[in-house]
Amino acid sequence: MPLSLASSWILPSPGRKEKPHRPQPLRPLDLYKKIVKYKTAFYSFYLPVALGMCMAGITDEKLFALAKQICVEMGEYFQIQDDYLDCYADPAVLGKIGTDIQDCKCSWLVVQALQRANAEQKKILEENYGKKDETCVATIKQLYRDLDLEKIFQDYENESYTRINAIIDSVAGMPRSVFTDLLAKIYKRQK
């Protein structure tokens, strides 16, 4: 079945436990960021930090707001990096073979491709993205190369690191190392 840029999930009937059988639609950047915020940033970054702050007796709402800002930025960076690694990392280093393209995932790379692609390239995306066929996967990866998405990611990574560090520099009233240590663990990670 060809992937439609306007397609949507077909949800299972109530009471049935099967997964949706139509691929996810390709989504714009604003929706991607919302998914990342609630899927990764809050769950993996902000909530553990906020819990630690509570346990340390921190009650300043401004510190919680600043921690949230830093953690959401860090969580977004982490997820975008994860999407990049799914496509470009060496499976031996990553520990798995990336399948975002075949699984029709709403990844940062496909969102970037949709934003940058011309009409012909969008047709290539529609005809090949979300298919469990190595030729289709290779076609999408070539399109990503043509759109220079590796360089776009590297620029994004450097800008994110600078932006996150600038926000961390404004932290007072709690140890900055809470954030610098987290950022050090994820910056330029390979797996």
Backbone bond lengths (Angstrom), bond angles and torsions (degrees), N, CA, C in turn:
res aa  C-N    CA-C-N  psi(-1)  N-CA   C-N-CA  omega(-1)  CA-C   N-CA-C  phi
1 M - - - 1.450 - - 1.523 108.17 -
2 P 1.332 119.66 126.86 1.459 120.71 -179.90 1.525 110.79 -67.40
3 L 1.309 115.56 144.52 1.449 121.87 178.93 1.517 109.17 -78.90
4 S 1.284 116.89 127.75 1.457 120.77 176.36 1.511 108.67 -103.09
5 L 1.316 116.68 135.26 1.447 120.15 178.19 1.525 110.76 -63.70
6 A 1.306 117.56 -17.51 1.456 121.16 178.94 1.526 111.80 -103.88
7 S 1.339 117.29 6.09 1.467 119.14 -177.22 1.518 110.82 -67.63
8 S 1.297 116.75 161.85 1.459 120.43 178.77 1.515 109.02 -137.09
9 W 1.324 115.22 167.11 1.464 120.65 178.25 1.515 109.76 -64.59
10 I 1.302 115.23 143.26 1.461 120.94 167.97 1.523 104.57 -102.18
11 L 1.319 116.49 111.24 1.452 120.32 -176.52 1.518 110.51 -82.84
12 P 1.326 116.48 148.37 1.463 118.92 178.25 1.529 110.61 -66.95
13 S 1.293 115.37 158.40 1.460 120.49 177.08 1.518 109.43 -66.31
14 P 1.347 117.58 152.20 1.472 119.35 178.69 1.526 110.34 -54.60
15 G 1.318 115.40 138.62 1.457 120.36 178.72 1.514 114.45 87.36
16 R 1.340 118.09 -12.91 1.469 120.69 178.70 1.514 108.50 -96.28
17 K 1.313 115.70 145.31 1.462 120.10 -174.10 1.522 113.61 -104.81
18 E 1.314 117.83 9.34 1.457 118.89 -179.03 1.525 109.90 -74.77
19 K 1.312 114.96 157.58 1.459 120.54 178.84 1.526 109.09 -83.22
20 P 1.346 116.71 159.09 1.458 119.04 175.19 1.525 110.12 -55.30
21 H 1.320 116.62 146.67 1.456 118.63 -175.27 1.523 113.78 -109.48
22 R 1.296 118.57 2.95 1.452 121.06 175.04 1.530 107.54 -111.84
23 P 1.316 117.41 141.41 1.457 119.38 -178.51 1.525 112.25 -60.92
24 Q 1.337 114.33 155.24 1.449 119.78 175.10 1.521 109.53 -61.69
25 P 1.311 116.48 149.68 1.465 117.90 173.54 1.530 109.61 -73.39
26 L 1.300 116.62 157.21 1.448 120.70 173.35 1.529 106.42 -78.63
27 R 1.332 116.52 133.10 1.459 120.63 -169.95 1.523 111.68 -117.17
28 P 1.327 116.35 152.74 1.467 119.77 177.58 1.529 111.59 -74.24
29 L 1.326 115.45 167.35 1.456 121.89 -174.27 1.522 113.12 -58.93
30 D 1.321 118.68 -39.21 1.463 118.94 -177.62 1.525 111.47 -63.80
31 L 1.304 117.93 -39.46 1.455 120.78 177.65 1.531 110.27 -70.69
32 Y 1.335 116.72 -39.18 1.465 120.81 176.08 1.528 109.75 -55.91
33 K 1.331 116.48 -46.12 1.465 119.95 -178.32 1.522 112.08 -64.02
34 K 1.328 117.19 -35.28 1.471 119.55 176.52 1.525 110.55 -65.69
35 I 1.313 116.23 -42.38 1.465 120.13 178.40 1.523 109.46 -59.86
36 V 1.318 116.53 -46.94 1.468 121.77 -178.38 1.522 110.94 -63.58
37 K 1.316 116.00 -42.25 1.464 120.20 -178.36 1.524 110.80 -57.69
38 Y 1.321 116.36 -47.23 1.454 119.47 -175.08 1.529 113.22 -88.75
39 K 1.330 117.45 -22.94 1.463 120.52 179.32 1.526 111.64 -82.48
40 T 1.311 116.89 -41.97 1.461 120.97 -171.90 1.530 113.20 -116.51
41 A 1.316 117.55 -51.53 1.463 120.59 -170.45 1.527 112.97 -61.53
42 F 1.314 117.66 -48.89 1.460 119.82 -178.79 1.521 111.09 -70.73
43 Y 1.307 115.89 -51.33 1.468 122.37 -173.55 1.528 112.34 -64.35
44 S 1.314 116.80 -46.04 1.470 120.58 -172.22 1.524 114.13 -94.79
45 F 1.326 117.70 -20.70 1.463 119.30 -174.65 1.532 112.68 -120.24
46 Y 1.331 117.46 -61.74 1.470 118.27 -172.86 1.528 113.22 -67.59
47 L 1.304 118.86 -48.60 1.467 119.84 -175.40 1.534 113.05 -60.51
48 P 1.335 119.70 -44.07 1.473 117.91 176.23 1.541 113.00 -62.81
49 V 1.335 116.77 -38.08 1.464 119.65 178.81 1.525 109.91 -68.28
50 A 1.325 117.26 -44.75 1.466 120.56 179.77 1.527 111.12 -61.70
51 L 1.313 117.30 -39.45 1.462 120.80 177.38 1.531 110.35 -62.38
52 G 1.308 116.36 -45.19 1.464 120.41 176.84 1.517 111.78 -60.78
53 M 1.326 117.18 -39.82 1.455 120.81 177.74 1.530 110.32 -62.74
54 C 1.333 116.69 -43.25 1.471 121.04 178.42 1.528 110.19 -61.59
55 M 1.317 115.59 -45.08 1.471 119.68 -179.01 1.533 111.67 -65.36
56 A 1.330 116.93 -27.50 1.469 121.39 178.53 1.531 111.59 -84.32
57 G 1.343 116.56 -2.21 1.460 119.90 177.69 1.515 114.53 85.09
58 I 1.302 117.66 13.92 1.470 120.84 178.26 1.526 108.29 -76.98
59 T 1.337 115.89 129.77 1.469 120.68 -178.55 1.522 112.89 -125.72
60 D 1.314 117.88 -4.50 1.464 122.32 -176.93 1.531 110.45 -67.68
61 E 1.330 116.33 115.09 1.464 121.40 -177.99 1.524 112.24 -61.86
62 K 1.334 117.08 -31.80 1.470 119.93 178.69 1.528 110.91 -66.82
63 L 1.336 116.55 -35.66 1.470 119.55 176.82 1.528 110.77 -67.85
64 F 1.333 116.88 -38.55 1.465 119.69 177.02 1.527 110.77 -65.26
65 A 1.332 116.72 -39.94 1.474 120.08 178.43 1.525 110.50 -64.63
66 L 1.331 116.49 -41.25 1.470 120.34 178.47 1.529 110.70 -66.55
67 A 1.324 116.94 -42.19 1.473 120.61 177.40 1.526 110.05 -61.14
68 K 1.309 116.58 -41.66 1.472 120.74 178.78 1.528 110.28 -62.18
69 Q 1.329 117.19 -45.34 1.467 120.89 179.28 1.527 110.88 -58.99
70 I 1.324 116.76 -47.06 1.469 121.38 -179.35 1.527 110.22 -64.07
71 C 1.321 116.48 -46.41 1.468 120.42 -175.49 1.521 112.84 -68.68
72 V 1.335 116.98 -34.96 1.469 119.31 176.79 1.526 109.73 -66.87
73 E 1.322 117.10 -42.92 1.477 120.26 176.27 1.533 110.51 -60.65
74 M 1.326 116.08 -44.16 1.454 120.65 -178.79 1.529 111.05 -66.91
75 G 1.314 117.01 -40.57 1.461 121.11 178.99 1.516 112.15 -65.35
76 E 1.331 116.13 -38.85 1.468 119.78 176.49 1.524 110.00 -63.79
77 Y 1.331 116.00 -46.35 1.459 120.20 178.28 1.527 110.70 -58.41
78 F 1.332 116.60 -45.67 1.461 121.57 -179.46 1.530 111.60 -59.15
79 Q 1.335 117.78 -44.68 1.463 120.64 -177.80 1.526 111.57 -69.95
80 I 1.309 116.89 -39.69 1.468 120.22 177.66 1.527 109.41 -63.97
81 Q 1.321 115.83 -40.69 1.458 121.07 176.38 1.530 110.18 -62.60
82 D 1.326 116.85 -40.78 1.459 121.48 178.59 1.532 110.73 -62.28
83 D 1.326 116.72 -42.00 1.462 120.85 177.43 1.528 110.97 -63.51
84 Y 1.322 116.04 -41.16 1.461 120.81 177.80 1.537 110.52 -62.81
85 L 1.333 116.48 -47.69 1.463 120.35 -178.66 1.528 111.58 -63.29
86 D 1.322 117.71 -33.83 1.459 120.88 178.68 1.529 110.98 -56.89
87 C 1.314 116.53 -35.09 1.471 121.13 -178.16 1.532 112.35 -91.09
88 Y 1.328 117.57 -39.48 1.456 120.33 -167.53 1.526 116.10 -108.32
89 A 1.323 118.73 -17.81 1.469 119.60 -176.05 1.524 111.59 -72.55
90 D 1.307 115.14 150.56 1.458 121.94 173.59 1.531 107.42 -67.73
91 P 1.334 118.17 121.46 1.474 120.02 -179.29 1.530 113.54 -55.11
92 A 1.325 117.48 -31.12 1.468 120.39 178.77 1.528 110.67 -66.00
93 V 1.323 117.62 -33.89 1.467 122.12 178.60 1.526 110.19 -83.12
94 L 1.325 116.59 -43.65 1.465 122.09 -177.84 1.528 112.13 -67.17
95 G 1.322 115.69 -31.79 1.455 120.21 -179.46 1.517 113.59 89.89
96 K 1.321 116.91 6.45 1.461 121.54 177.10 1.528 108.34 -161.41
97 I 1.299 115.34 163.35 1.459 121.16 175.08 1.521 106.61 -95.63
98 G 1.314 116.10 123.73 1.456 120.62 -179.12 1.531 111.55 -66.39
99 T 1.328 115.69 138.52 1.474 119.98 -178.36 1.529 112.32 -133.04
100 D 1.323 118.52 18.68 1.469 119.56 -178.55 1.524 112.01 -58.21
101 I 1.324 117.53 -38.28 1.467 120.81 -179.02 1.529 110.01 -65.35
102 Q 1.329 116.92 -50.88 1.469 121.00 -178.71 1.535 111.28 -64.21
103 D 1.336 116.59 -35.94 1.461 121.19 -176.32 1.526 112.92 -84.55
104 C 1.320 116.50 2.66 1.465 122.35 177.76 1.530 111.44 58.31
105 K 1.327 115.67 40.61 1.466 119.94 -179.09 1.520 110.22 -72.66
106 C 1.295 114.58 148.00 1.454 121.47 173.91 1.524 106.68 -81.19
107 S 1.318 116.38 79.69 1.462 120.87 -176.36 1.531 110.04 -99.37
108 W 1.321 114.63 161.34 1.462 120.98 179.66 1.529 110.52 -58.47
109 L 1.320 117.02 -37.17 1.464 120.02 -177.94 1.531 112.00 -63.48
110 V 1.321 117.47 -45.04 1.465 118.79 -179.04 1.524 110.74 -70.71
111 V 1.334 117.11 -33.37 1.463 120.00 176.50 1.527 109.33 -64.22
112 Q 1.336 116.44 -44.06 1.471 120.00 177.49 1.529 110.55 -63.35
113 A 1.316 116.16 -41.81 1.470 119.67 179.43 1.524 110.41 -60.85
114 L 1.310 117.33 -44.19 1.470 120.85 179.50 1.527 111.36 -61.82
115 Q 1.326 116.98 -36.52 1.465 120.41 179.97 1.527 112.23 -70.64
116 R 1.330 117.10 -29.95 1.457 121.16 -172.36 1.537 114.00 -103.12
117 A 1.310 116.56 -17.92 1.466 120.81 -172.67 1.524 112.02 -72.52
118 N 1.327 114.24 145.99 1.458 119.38 170.79 1.533 107.93 -84.30
119 A 1.310 117.31 -179.33 1.469 120.80 -176.04 1.533 111.78 -59.55
120 E 1.325 116.96 -41.10 1.471 120.52 -179.75 1.532 110.87 -65.67
121 Q 1.319 116.45 -41.80 1.461 120.53 179.94 1.532 111.00 -68.45
122 K 1.321 117.45 -35.85 1.468 120.22 176.65 1.527 110.34 -64.25
123 K 1.325 116.27 -35.29 1.465 120.27 176.91 1.537 109.78 -64.88
124 I 1.321 116.73 -40.64 1.468 121.02 177.18 1.528 109.54 -61.56
125 L 1.325 117.02 -43.72 1.467 120.77 176.99 1.525 110.54 -58.45
126 E 1.309 115.78 -49.60 1.460 120.19 -176.80 1.534 111.88 -62.17
127 E 1.313 116.83 -36.76 1.465 120.63 -177.34 1.535 113.18 -79.33
128 N 1.338 117.91 -20.53 1.466 120.05 -171.75 1.520 115.75 -120.99
129 Y 1.317 118.57 -25.65 1.467 121.21 -175.92 1.524 110.13 -73.32
130 G 1.325 115.59 134.43 1.460 120.17 177.09 1.513 114.03 87.81
131 K 1.322 117.28 12.68 1.465 120.46 178.64 1.519 109.57 -108.88
132 K 1.302 115.63 137.42 1.466 121.95 -179.35 1.530 109.20 -87.23
133 D 1.311 114.80 63.64 1.458 122.96 -177.05 1.525 106.57 -139.34
134 E 1.332 116.94 124.35 1.461 121.06 -175.21 1.531 113.16 -60.39
135 T 1.330 116.79 -33.25 1.465 120.03 177.91 1.525 110.22 -65.73
136 C 1.323 116.55 -41.09 1.468 120.97 177.57 1.525 110.72 -64.87
137 V 1.328 117.23 -42.11 1.463 121.60 178.45 1.530 109.52 -61.95
138 A 1.318 117.02 -45.04 1.470 121.32 179.10 1.532 110.67 -62.53
139 T 1.315 117.30 -36.92 1.465 121.58 178.45 1.526 110.41 -64.71
140 I 1.330 116.65 -42.65 1.468 120.59 178.97 1.527 110.00 -66.20
141 K 1.328 117.33 -42.31 1.462 120.06 179.49 1.533 110.80 -63.93
142 Q 1.322 117.04 -36.51 1.462 119.72 176.07 1.523 110.52 -66.08
143 L 1.315 116.71 -40.21 1.469 120.36 176.71 1.527 109.93 -61.03
144 Y 1.319 117.63 -42.89 1.464 121.23 176.92 1.534 110.67 -59.15
145 R 1.338 116.69 -40.23 1.475 120.20 176.74 1.520 110.44 -64.97
146 D 1.326 116.08 -43.63 1.467 119.93 179.57 1.529 111.68 -60.55
147 L 1.323 116.33 -33.75 1.467 121.60 -179.98 1.527 112.15 -86.76
148 D 1.332 116.67 -1.35 1.469 123.94 177.94 1.531 112.39 59.55
149 L 1.337 116.38 41.36 1.456 120.72 -176.77 1.530 113.16 -68.36
150 E 1.328 118.16 -25.32 1.467 119.33 175.87 1.531 110.03 -62.95
151 K 1.310 117.09 -45.93 1.477 121.01 179.07 1.522 110.32 -66.37
152 I 1.313 116.78 -39.76 1.467 120.10 178.92 1.528 109.75 -61.83
153 F 1.331 117.02 -40.57 1.463 119.87 176.66 1.527 110.69 -64.93
154 Q 1.323 118.18 -46.25 1.465 120.79 -178.76 1.532 110.97 -59.36
155 D 1.326 116.96 -40.91 1.469 120.59 176.07 1.526 110.29 -63.68
156 Y 1.338 116.26 -44.98 1.466 120.68 178.16 1.536 110.14 -59.05
157 E 1.330 116.97 -45.09 1.462 121.17 -178.04 1.527 111.16 -59.77
158 N 1.313 116.79 -46.55 1.463 120.84 -179.90 1.526 111.33 -65.18
159 E 1.328 116.95 -42.64 1.470 120.66 178.77 1.526 110.69 -64.64
160 S 1.325 117.48 -40.32 1.461 121.08 179.23 1.518 111.08 -63.84
161 Y 1.309 116.54 -45.25 1.462 121.13 -179.94 1.530 110.48 -58.75
162 T 1.315 116.61 -45.24 1.465 121.41 179.16 1.528 110.58 -64.14
163 R 1.326 116.78 -45.76 1.467 121.94 -178.50 1.534 110.86 -63.67
164 I 1.328 117.69 -45.45 1.463 121.33 -179.11 1.529 110.19 -64.34
165 N 1.328 117.40 -42.89 1.464 120.23 178.81 1.525 111.69 -63.28
166 A 1.325 117.30 -36.52 1.466 120.46 178.16 1.529 110.64 -63.61
167 I 1.329 116.57 -39.12 1.469 119.38 178.15 1.535 109.64 -69.62
168 I 1.330 117.10 -42.08 1.468 121.21 179.12 1.526 110.35 -59.14
169 D 1.336 117.25 -36.72 1.472 121.10 -179.91 1.531 111.92 -60.39
170 S 1.325 117.62 -21.66 1.465 120.25 -179.20 1.534 112.90 -87.27
171 V 1.335 117.68 -2.15 1.469 121.06 -178.32 1.530 109.53 -72.66
172 A 1.323 114.84 128.77 1.467 122.64 172.94 1.521 106.01 -143.30
173 G 1.316 116.55 142.65 1.455 119.22 179.66 1.517 113.25 103.11
174 M 1.313 115.98 -2.65 1.461 122.24 174.34 1.524 107.75 -160.93
175 P 1.321 118.17 161.45 1.472 119.38 -177.04 1.538 111.86 -66.78
176 R 1.307 116.11 128.01 1.474 121.13 175.89 1.520 110.87 -64.10
177 S 1.320 115.90 -25.23 1.466 120.21 -177.19 1.529 112.28 -60.35
178 V 1.327 116.95 -22.51 1.469 119.57 174.99 1.532 108.67 -54.14
179 F 1.325 115.41 -42.07 1.462 120.91 -176.10 1.532 112.53 -91.13
180 T 1.328 117.12 -40.01 1.465 119.11 -178.73 1.528 110.99 -65.30
181 D 1.324 116.94 -36.57 1.474 119.81 178.42 1.528 110.96 -66.68
182 L 1.339 116.33 -41.37 1.472 119.58 177.03 1.526 110.75 -62.12
183 L 1.329 115.72 -46.67 1.462 119.88 -178.25 1.528 110.95 -63.32
184 A 1.321 116.72 -39.17 1.473 120.20 179.29 1.527 111.54 -62.33
185 K 1.322 117.04 -32.56 1.472 120.48 -179.75 1.537 112.34 -70.83
186 I 1.320 116.93 -28.61 1.461 118.29 -174.71 1.524 114.24 -105.78
187 Y 1.330 118.43 -21.13 1.459 119.86 -175.96 1.525 111.19 -64.07
188 K 1.314 115.57 125.31 1.478 124.38 179.81 1.533 112.93 56.51
189 R 1.329 116.61 30.38 1.467 119.23 177.84 1.528 109.72 -64.96
190 Q 1.325 115.00 156.84 1.463 120.89 -178.52 1.531 112.62 -111.15
191 K 1.342 116.11 -7.06 1.461 119.91 178.31 1.503 110.57 -151.44
